[in-house]
Amino acid sequence: MTKSFSQDIKEKNISSPASVENQLKSDANEKEKTSLWHLVDSTDQAKKKFYEKTGFMANMDYNSQVMGATSVVNNNVGASGVFRVYGKWDLIGNKKGTSKGGLVFKFENRHKYTDNALREFGPIDVGFAGFMQSVYNDQKWRMTNLYWRQSFNNNKIVFYTGFVDVTDWVDVHAAASPWTSFNNIVFATGSGTLGGLFPDGSMGAMLNVWVNDNVYLVGSMIDINGKATEFWKSAGTFFTKFETLKTLEVGYTTGMKSAFLKNVHATIWQVDASEMVGTKSGFGVIGSASWLIGNKFMPFVRGGWAKDGGSIYEASVSAGFTYNIMGPNTLGVGLNWNRPSESTFGQKLRDQYVSEVFYKFKLTHHTELTPSVQLVANPALNMNTNFTSVFGLRFRAFL
């Protein structure tokens, strides 16, 4: 097992593997003897030394993905790319190092190669009610994170405020990153049942408190009208309209060292109506259980239920497993049933059944390749077929 998440667990870090801090640690610590780029690898030590002196660290990556479907309503192929720069700057802290604060940032350029970006490929081309890849859109330049992170007492209390991404802390689990693990939204935040269309870049705040070594609480509020492409306007919409998504999560783990690996949590949420987004007010509940057995096998069961609020699904249940989620080469298998929200789609649609299998492997320490296949029965927006297969190939290079 690599050190990428073990360090986070000791620090009681309950945040997504796709969050800036966890992505930085994963990039730095996944050092299996597969590297061919010694010159590139040498930058890791240089950045580490610079961080120790200044408190500043930044990485960049390029992500590219293509998907092809067998039965569609429009195009058979979709492809997109994303360039990201992400990092942190620790600015204050006590002498013992138990409390610190600083800026966290991430800006991106998300772009399409084909007629539709992969976020739209599922609903527009395949006829799937939902997202077969939720983060590969065509927004071009955008600010996803620009917030202050403050921790106290060895991360027993953590507070975020600023321009945040709600998927960094709501209903997270070890295979929740669409950049490195499952693609489909049904295996990500809320299994597709979180309301407000949860903008992944919006003004808001989050508070995480450890009640004891086994129980933690996470509460948050974000502006549902926020736009990552116009982040400078978010303070205005947040304070003038004050239409928000609120979440409260309680979680249990066997101990601080198992926070990410042996985790059960429940989340409740409520969202206001938004004229700008075009969604009704709503509420819902989410549940998740993931448990590491041995050193590599991690089964999971996740699901949620929603009443209006702009959620994609009224109900959704996912189950599956990952093998070697901490290592450089990871297998993931997931199954899902979902019922598209009549409130969101404006009509009653048929239930969908989804499976996804992916295998991520390291080409070198700084490059990853992930083939995948998604099988969909009853694609709800494609009445021409009862079944379609979607094959994908994802590439990531980071520095």
Secondary structure by P-SEA (a helix, b strand, c coil): ccccaaaaaaaccccccccaaaaaaaaacccccccccaaaaaaaaaaaaaaaaccbbbbbbcccbbbbbccccccccccbbbbbbbbccccccccccccbbbbbbbbbbbbbccccccccccccccccccccccccccccbbbccbbbbbbcccccbbbbccccccccccccccccccccccccccccccccccccccccccccbbbbbcccccbbbbbbccccccccccccaaaaaaaacccbbbbbbbbccccccccccccccccccccccccccccccccccccbbbbbccccccccccccccccccccccbbbbbbccccccccbbbbbbccccccccccccccccbbbbbbbbbbbbccccbbbbbbbbbbccccccccccbbbbbbbbbbbcc
